[in-house]
């Protein structure tokens, strides 16, 4: 049996928590006298912990206002006290009267709280005593303690990058994309509220995410943005359910924007098929890869594909100029001369960005290579560098890092190697060296390039110069043993040699014709002539395998009359007689005529003209 710390009534120890939860009304054991009347008992009591010691037996101590208020605010019993209960600022309310000597004494400087008949306010009671004394006058005037304002929380995204701050807020601000221009196809669909599910295909920094957000804002629909790198099928299905409920409750459509949709696997992309086809959601997918290779055909057939153009240098320059005017309003083209003559302190080097008709901005626009995000990031870096003292334009240019637009697993990878191959085939060593350097500088595997040159040696040079195949294989071995950066010299040697070598596709074309013949019905399974069949066993020789075969080295010049093709293909030719084709480019005739005229002038020598021009 213990005494309740709140009402001092006897309660069984197992029921103390339930008793406190009932507001000290239930589970009271009246058979045992109160602890205050047990002084004359002969049986000594075991010493209890301070938590269960009645308040009448607790030692006298000074209680600060902070402690009392904290206990009062934290106790749920105060909200359930009857109107007749006396509230004191120095102790908890109890139903058993206590001797005056056991009542803790509160500091005399603390004013007496109002009667218990009025609601008790506990706001701001966790303050220190010193602060309470300082604010006593103001508290009395207002009727309640002044709340201490908490420290303001730091914003989660307090300073977004410049590229995010400059994101267009309307379709008119989107630069370089005719799709959302005044006469754009996509803009017309948005205005007429006929936004279909679509795939936006374009390079980085061309405005895919911006256009998707503006579509949702203009159409007034619910917009949900996900990324394939961090979202799974479970989350996507939950969004489908939310979109269905939203449509039933409010009639509002839901647009789901999936960035980098090509990173979803084929099975994950199949999840969108049903909701997109039924119109439950409007899907806007963004991708930097060719959707015909990276998006499943079933989903692609349910969406419209829009290609975003690569931004020109002028488009990027206009974006950078608008960003500069917003970040540094003091700079303007009209006052550039004045700022150079009388530089002010608050510019702190920013006038470098406006010098020579914004020459540095033109440099940054060309450096960005059609990526508006990269251009804005470079401008933000330049603005930070301009705050340093004695910063020059050369210092800014040296601090910039080129972002090479090359993806070893994307379209740039295949486009660049294709351009290299076609430059070698077209006998243009300059273009071949350019694309070779571009690939190697971007981190392309040199063995990948070497393997392609081995193919070029047989596919394009072929029978015209058989030594090129040996050179290409030797180049591959050199690149494998030496590695970068030295093997770039071997690769350049082989690339130039292949570009200058004569070309013959005779063997390659013949092989292509043979493959084409195999696609004809029945050709791929034609029986091998019996005299050409292998006869390793006696049974096969008895069956006639290899019989009547004429071994060519046994005859003069190896010439014999013998059929080698199956009977159904006798007389069919796959290998042509010409090394190259027989088509004539009409533009080549004009170029040959210009070369002939130039050569004729060179043979005649220098022509002197009289003052009349004759």
C-alpha positions in Angstrom: 0.0 0.0 0.0 1.3 3.4 -1.0 0.1 7.0 -0.7 -0.9 8.8 -3.9 1.6 11.6 -4.6 -1.2 13.8 -5.8 -4.0 13.3 -3.2 -2.1 11.4 -0.4 -4.9 8.8 -0.3 -3.9 5.1 0.2 -3.8 3.1 -3.0 -2.4 -0.3 -3.7 0.9 -0.1 -5.4 -0.3 -2.1 -8.4 -3.2 0.3 -8.9 -1.3 3.6 -8.6 -1.2 4.3 -12.3 -4.8 3.6 -12.9 -5.7 5.7 -9.9 -3.8 8.7 -11.3 -5.4 8.3 -14.7 -8.9 8.4 -13.1 -8.1 11.8 -11.5 -7.6 10.3 -8.0 -11.2 9.1 -7.8 -11.0 5.3 -8.3 -9.3 2.4 -6.5 -8.9 4.2 -3.1 -8.4 1.8 -0.2 -10.4 3.4 2.8 -9.6 0.5 5.2 -6.1 1.7 5.9 -5.9 5.1 7.8 -4.3 8.0 6.1 -0.6 8.3 6.4 -1.1 11.4 8.5 -2.9 9.5 11.3 -0.3 6.7 11.5 2.2 8.5 13.7 1.2 6.6 16.8 1.4 3.2 15.2 3.8 0.8 17.0 4.8 -1.1 13.8 7.6 0.7 12.1 7.1 1.4 8.4 9.7 0.7 5.7 11.3 3.7 4.3 9.7 4.6 1.0 11.2 6.4 -2.0 10.8 10.1 -2.3 8.2 9.6 -5.1 5.7 7.8 -2.8 6.5 9.9 0.4 3.4 11.9 1.4 3.8 15.6 1.1 3.2 16.0 4.8 6.4 14.0 5.5 8.6 15.6 2.9 11.3 17.9 4.1 10.7 21.6 3.8 12.3 23.2 0.7 12.1 26.3 -1.3 10.3 25.8 -4.6 10.9 28.2 -7.5 8.1 29.3 -9.7 9.7 27.4 -12.6 9.5 24.1 -10.8 5.9 24.6 -9.6 4.7 25.8 -13.0 6.4 22.9 -14.7 4.7 20.4 -12.4 1.4 22.1 -12.9 1.6 22.2 -16.6 2.8 18.6 -16.9 0.1 17.1 -14.6 -3.1 16.1 -16.3 -5.1 16.4 -13.0 -5.4 20.1 -13.2 -7.8 20.0 -16.1 -10.1 17.8 -14.0 -10.2 19.6 -10.6 -13.6 20.5 -9.2 -14.5 24.1 -8.8 -14.1 24.0 -5.0 -10.5 22.8 -5.1 -8.0 25.4 -3.9 -5.2 26.1 -6.4 -1.9 27.2 -4.9 1.3 28.4 -6.6 3.4 26.5 -4.1 1.9 22.9 -4.1 -0.3 20.5 -6.0 -4.0 20.5 -5.0 -4.9 17.7 -2.6 -8.2 16.6 -0.9 -6.5 16.0 2.5 -5.7 19.1 4.6 -2.0 19.5 5.5 -0.4 21.1 8.5 0.7 24.6 7.8 4.3 23.8 8.6 4.5 21.3 5.8 3.4 23.7 3.1 6.4 24.8 1.0 7.0 28.5 1.0 7.0 30.3 -2.3 9.2 33.3 -2.8 7.6 36.5 -1.7 8.3 38.3 -4.9 6.0 36.0 -6.9 2.5 37.3 -7.2 -0.4 35.0 -6.1 -2.1 33.3 -9.0 -5.8 33.8 -9.6 -8.6 31.8 -7.9 -9.2 28.2 -9.0 -12.6 29.2 -10.2 -10.9 31.0 -13.2 -9.2 28.9 -15.9 -5.5 28.4 -15.1 -3.1 29.4 -17.9 0.2 27.6 -18.2 1.6 29.3 -21.3 5.2 30.3 -21.1 5.7 28.8 -17.6 9.1 27.2 -18.4 10.9 30.5 -18.0 13.7 31.2 -15.5 12.8 33.1 -12.3 15.1 36.0 -13.3 13.2 36.5 -16.6 9.9 36.2 -14.7 10.9 39.0 -12.3 12.0 41.2 -15.2 8.7 40.7 -17.1 6.5 40.9 -14.0 5.1 44.4 -14.7 4.3 43.6 -18.3 2.7 40.3 -17.3 0.4 42.0 -14.8 -0.6 44.5 -17.5 -1.5 41.9 -20.1 -2.9 39.4 -17.7 -0.7 36.5 -18.8 3.0 35.8 -19.1 4.7 36.9 -22.3 5.6 34.1 -24.6 9.3 33.6 -25.4 9.6 33.5 -29.2 11.5 30.4 -30.3 14.5 30.8 -32.6 13.4 30.9 -36.2 14.1 27.7 -38.1 16.5 27.8 -41.0 14.7 27.3 -44.3 15.2 23.9 -45.9 16.1 25.4 -49.2 17.1 28.9 -48.2 19.3 29.7 -51.2 18.4 27.7 -54.3 20.9 27.8 -57.2 20.6 30.5 -59.9 19.3 28.0 -62.4 16.3 27.3 -60.1 15.7 31.0 -59.3 15.6 31.8 -63.1 13.2 29.0 -64.0 10.5 30.5 -66.3 7.2 31.2 -64.7 5.1 31.3 -68.0 5.3 29.8 -71.4 6.3 33.2 -72.9 9.5 33.1 -70.9 10.6 29.7 -72.3 13.5 30.4 -74.7 14.4 28.6 -77.9 11.5 26.1 -78.1 9.0 26.6 -80.9 6.8 23.9 -79.4 5.5 26.3 -76.8 5.9 29.5 -78.9 3.0 31.6 -80.1 2.2 29.2 -82.9 3.6 26.1 -81.2 1.7 22.8 -81.5 2.2 22.0 -77.8 1.0 25.5 -76.7 -2.2 25.1 -78.7 -2.9 21.8 -76.9 -2.3 23.5 -73.6 -4.5 26.5 -74.3 -7.4 24.3 -75.5 -7.1 22.0 -72.5 -6.3 18.9 -74.6 -3.0 18.0 -73.0 -2.2 14.4 -74.0 0.2 12.0 -72.4 3.6 12.8 -73.9 7.3 12.1 -73.9 9.6 15.2 -74.0 12.9 14.2 -75.7 15.8 16.7 -75.5 19.2 17.3 -74.2 20.0 18.5 -70.7 19.1 22.1 -69.9 16.6 22.4 -72.8 13.6 23.0 -70.6 11.8 19.6 -70.2 11.0 19.9 -66.5 10.1 23.6 -66.9 7.6 22.9 -69.7 6.0 20.1 -67.7 5.5 22.3 -64.7 4.1 25.1 -66.8 1.7 22.7 -68.5 0.2 21.7 -65.1 0.1 25.4 -63.9 -1.6 26.6 -67.1 -4.1 23.7 -67.3 -4.9 24.0 -63.6 -4.4 20.3 -62.9 -2.9 18.5 -60.0 0.8 18.0 -60.6 2.9 15.2 -59.1 6.6 15.0 -59.9 8.6 11.7 -59.6 12.1 10.6 -60.6 12.7 7.1 -61.9 16.0 6.9 -60.0 14.2 7.2 -56.6 10.7 6.0 -57.2 9.4 2.4 -57.4 6.4 0.6 -58.7 4.7 0.7 -55.2 4.9 4.5 -55.1 3.6 4.8 -58.7 0.6 2.6 -58.0 -0.2 4.7 -54.9 -0.2 7.8 -57.1 -2.6 6.1 -59.5 -5.0 5.5 -56.6 -4.7 9.1 -55.4 -5.4 10.4 -59.0 -8.5 8.3 -59.2 -9.8 9.5 -55.9 -9.0 13.1 -56.8 -10.9 12.8 -60.0 -14.0 11.3 -58.2 -14.0 13.9 -55.5 -13.1 17.1 -57.3 -13.1 16.2 -61.0 -9.6 17.5 -61.3 -7.1 15.7 -63.5 -3.7 14.6 -62.4 -0.5 15.0 -64.3 2.4 12.8 -63.3 5.8 14.0 -64.5 8.4 11.3 -64.6 11.9 12.6 -65.1 14.5 10.3 -66.6 11.8 7.9 -67.6 14.3 5.9 -69.7 15.8 4.7 -66.4 12.7 2.7 -65.6 13.0 -0.9 -66.7 10.5 -2.3 -69.3 8.4 -4.0 -66.6 8.3 -0.8 -64.6 7.2 1.2 -67.7 4.4 -1.3 -68.3 2.8 -0.1 -65.0 1.8 3.1 -66.8 0.0 1.4 -69.7 -3.5 0.9 -68.1 -3.8 4.3 -66.3 -2.5 6.2 -69.4 -4.8 4.4 -71.8 -7.9 4.9 -69.6 -7.1 8.5 -69.0 -6.8 8.0 -65.3 -3.6 10.1 -65.4 -1.8 12.2 -67.9 1.8 11.1 -68.1 4.6 13.5 -69.1 7.9 11.7 -69.4 11.2 13.4 -69.8 14.3 11.7 -71.3 17.6 12.6 -72.8 17.8 9.3 -74.6 16.2 8.3 -77.8 12.7 7.1 -76.8 12.5 4.7 -79.7 15.2 2.7 -77.9 14.6 3.4 -74.3 10.8 3.5 -74.0 8.7 0.4 -74.5 6.7 0.5 -77.8 3.3 -0.1 -76.0 3.8 3.0 -73.9 5.2 5.0 -76.7 2.1 4.3 -78.8 -0.1 5.8 -76.1 2.0 9.0 -75.8 3.0 11.7 -78.2 6.7 12.4 -78.6 7.9 16.0 -78.7 11.5 16.7 -79.5 13.0 19.8 -77.8 15.6 21.6 -79.9 19.1 22.3 -78.6 19.4 25.9 -77.5 21.5 28.1 -79.7 24.2 30.3 -78.3 22.0 33.3 -78.7 19.2 31.7 -76.7 21.6 30.9 -73.9 23.0 34.4 -74.1 19.5 35.9 -73.7 18.9 33.8 -70.6 22.2 34.8 -69.1 21.7 38.5 -69.8 18.2 38.3 -68.1 19.7 36.5 -65.1 22.5 39.1 -64.8 20.0 42.0 -64.9 18.0 40.3 -62.1 21.1 39.4 -59.9 22.9 42.7 -60.4 20.3 45.4 -61.2 23.0 48.1 -61.1 24.5 46.8 -64.4 22.9 47.8 -67.6 24.0 48.2 -71.1 23.0 51.9 -71.1 25.2 52.7 -68.1 28.1 50.4 -68.9 30.3 53.3 -70.0 29.5 55.3 -66.8 30.3 52.4 -64.6 33.7 51.9 -66.3 34.5 55.6 -65.9 33.3 55.9 -62.3 33.2 52.4 -60.8 31.3 52.1 -57.6 32.1 50.0 -54.6 29.0 48.0 -54.6 29.7 46.5 -58.1 32.8 44.7 -56.8 34.0 43.6 -60.1 30.7 42.7 -61.6 31.3 45.3 -64.3 33.6 42.7 -66.0 30.5 40.8 -67.1 29.1 43.9 -69.0 32.4 45.0 -70.6 32.7 45.0 -74.4 29.0 44.5 -75.0 28.8 41.5 -72.6 31.7 39.7 -74.2 32.1 37.4 -71.2 28.4 36.4 -71.3 28.9 35.4 -75.0 31.9 33.3 -73.9 29.8 31.6 -71.2 27.0 31.0 -73.7 29.3 29.2 -76.1 30.9 27.4 -73.2 27.5 26.0 -72.1 27.0 24.3 -75.5 23.2 24.6 -75.6 22.6 23.7 -71.9 20.9 26.6 -70.1 21.4 25.1 -66.7 25.2 24.8 -67.3 25.3 28.4 -68.5 23.5 29.7 -65.4 25.7 27.7 -63.1 28.8 29.2 -64.9 27.3 32.7 -64.5 26.7 32.1 -60.8 30.4 31.0 -60.5 31.5 34.1 -62.4 29.4 36.3 -60.1 31.1 34.8 -57.0 34.6 35.2 -58.6 33.9 38.8 -59.4 33.5 39.6 -55.7 37.2 38.9 -55.2 39.5 41.9 -55.4 41.6 42.3 -58.5 39.7 39.7 -60.5 40.2 39.8 -64.3 38.4 38.2 -67.2 41.4 35.8 -67.7 41.0 34.6 -64.1 37.3 33.8 -64.6 38.0 31.9 -67.8 40.7 29.8 -66.1 38.3 28.9 -63.3 35.7 27.5 -65.5 35.5 23.8 -66.1 34.2 22.5 -69.4 31.3 20.1 -69.1 31.8 17.7 -72.1 28.5 16.7 -73.6 29.3 13.0 -74.1 27.6 10.0 -72.6 29.4 6.7 -73.1 26.1 4.8 -72.9 23.8 7.3 -74.7 23.2 8.8 -78.0 26.3 10.9 -78.0 28.4 7.8 -77.8 26.9 6.3 -80.9 26.5 9.5 -82.8 30.2 10.4 -82.3 31.6 7.0 -83.3 29.2 7.0 -86.3 30.5 10.5 -87.4 34.1 9.2 -87.0 33.4 6.1 -89.1 31.7 8.1 -91.9 34.5 10.7 -92.0 37.1 7.9 -92.6 34.8 6.4 -95.2 34.5 9.8 -96.9 38.3 10.3 -97.1 38.2 13.3 -94.7 41.2 12.9 -92.3 40.5 16.3 -90.6 37.0 15.3 -89.5 38.3 11.9 -88.5 40.9 13.4 -86.2 38.4 15.9 -84.7 35.9 13.1 -83.7 38.7 10.9 -82.5 40.1 13.6 -80.2 36.5 14.4 -79.1 35.9 10.8 -78.0 39.3 10.4 -76.3 39.0 13.7 -74.5 35.6 12.7 -73.2 36.9 9.5 -71.7 35.9 7.0 -74.3 37.6 3.6 -74.2 40.5 3.7 -76.7 40.0 -0.1 -77.4 36.5 0.7 -78.5 37.8 3.1 -81.1 40.5 0.6 -82.1 38.0 -2.2 -82.6 36.0 0.1 -84.9 39.0 0.8 -87.0 39.7 -2.9 -87.4 36.2 -3.1 -88.8 36.8 -0.1 -91.1 39.9 -1.8 -92.5 37.8 -4.6 -93.9 34.4 -3.0 -94.5 35.5 0.2 -96.2 39.2 -0.2 -97.4 38.8 -3.9 -98.0 40.4 -5.3 -101.2 41.8 -1.9 -102.2 44.6 -2.1 -99.6 44.8 -5.3 -97.7 47.7 -4.0 -95.5 45.2 -1.7 -93.7 43.8 -4.7 -91.8 47.3 -5.5 -90.4 47.8 -1.9 -89.4 44.4 -1.8 -87.6 45.1 -5.0 -85.7 48.5 -3.7 -84.7 46.9 -0.4 -83.6 44.6 -2.4 -81.3 47.5 -4.3 -79.8 49.4 -1.1 -79.2 46.4 0.6 -77.5 45.9 -2.5 -75.4 49.5 -2.6 -74.2 50.3 1.1 -74.0 47.0 2.7 -72.9 46.1 6.3 -72.6 47.4 8.9 -73.1 50.2 7.6 -75.3 48.1 5.3 -77.4 46.2 8.3 -78.8 49.2 8.7 -81.2 48.8 5.1 -82.5 45.0 5.7 -83.0 45.6 9.0 -84.8 48.2 7.2 -87.1 45.7 4.5 -88.0 42.8 6.9 -88.5 44.7 9.1 -90.9 46.0 6.1 -92.9 42.5 4.6 -93.2 41.1 8.0 -94.3 43.7 8.4 -97.0 43.6 4.8 -98.2 41.6 3.8 -101.3 38.3 2.3 -100.6 36.6 -1.0 -101.8 33.4 -2.4 -100.4 33.4 -5.3 -102.9 33.8 -8.0 -100.3 31.5 -6.3 -97.8 28.7 -5.9 -100.4 29.1 -9.5 -101.5 28.6 -10.7 -97.9 25.6 -8.5 -97.6 24.0 -10.1 -100.7 24.6 -13.6 -99.3 22.9 -12.7 -96.1 20.0 -11.3 -98.0 19.7 -14.5 -100.0 19.3 -16.5 -96.7 16.1 -14.6 -96.0 14.5 -16.0 -99.0 12.2 -19.0 -98.4 14.0 -22.3 -98.4 17.5 -21.0 -99.3 18.9 -21.3 -95.8 18.2 -25.0 -95.7 19.4 -26.1 -99.1 21.3 -29.4 -99.0 25.1 -29.2 -99.4 26.3 -30.8 -102.7 27.3 -34.4 -101.8 30.8 -34.1 -103.3 31.6 -31.2 -101.0 30.5 -32.9 -97.8 33.0 -34.1 -95.2 33.6 -37.9 -95.0 35.5 -38.7 -91.8 34.1 -42.2 -91.4 33.8 -45.3 -93.7 30.0 -45.2 -93.5 29.9 -41.7 -94.8 32.3 -42.6 -97.6 30.1 -45.5 -98.5 27.2 -43.1 -98.7 29.0 -41.1 -101.3 30.1 -38.2 -99.2 33.1 -36.4 -100.9 32.9 -38.7 -103.9 34.1 -37.2 -107.3 35.5 -34.1 -105.5 38.4 -32.6 -107.5 41.3 -31.4 -105.4 42.3 -28.1 -107.1 46.0 -28.1 -106.2 46.4 -31.3 -108.3 45.4 -29.5 -111.5 47.2 -27.0 -113.6 46.7 -23.5 -112.2 44.0 -25.1 -110.0 41.4 -24.8 -112.7 38.7 -27.5 -112.7 35.0 -27.7 -113.7 33.2 -28.2 -110.4 30.0 -26.8 -108.8 30.2 -25.4 -105.3 26.8 -23.8 -104.7 23.7 -25.9 -104.1 21.8 -26.9 -107.2 19.1 -24.3 -106.7 21.6 -21.5 -106.5 23.8 -22.5 -109.5 24.9 -19.4 -111.5 24.0 -16.9 -108.8 26.6 -14.2 -108.1 27.1 -12.5 -104.8 30.5 -10.8 -105.4 30.3 -7.8 -107.7 33.0 -6.6 -110.1 33.2 -3.0 -108.9 35.0 -1.9 -105.8 32.5 0.9 -105.3 29.0 1.8 -106.5 27.9 3.4 -109.7 25.8 6.3 -108.5 26.8 9.9 -109.4 26.4 12.8 -107.0 25.1 15.9 -108.9 27.0 18.2 -106.6 30.3 16.5 -107.4 30.0 17.8 -111.0 29.8 21.4 -109.9 32.8 20.9 -107.6 34.8 19.3 -110.4 34.0 22.2 -112.6 35.2 24.7 -110.0 38.4 22.8 -109.5 39.0 22.6 -113.2 38.6 26.4 -113.6 40.9 27.1 -110.7 43.6 24.7 -112.1 43.3 26.5 -115.5 44.0 29.9 -113.9 47.0 28.5 -112.0 48.5 27.1 -115.3 48.1 30.4 -117.1 50.0 32.2 -114.4 49.4 35.5 -112.8 47.1 37.9 -114.8 47.9 41.6 -114.7 45.0 43.9 -115.0 45.1 47.5 -116.3 43.4 50.4 -114.5 40.2 49.7 -116.5 40.1 46.1 -115.2 41.0 44.6 -118.6 
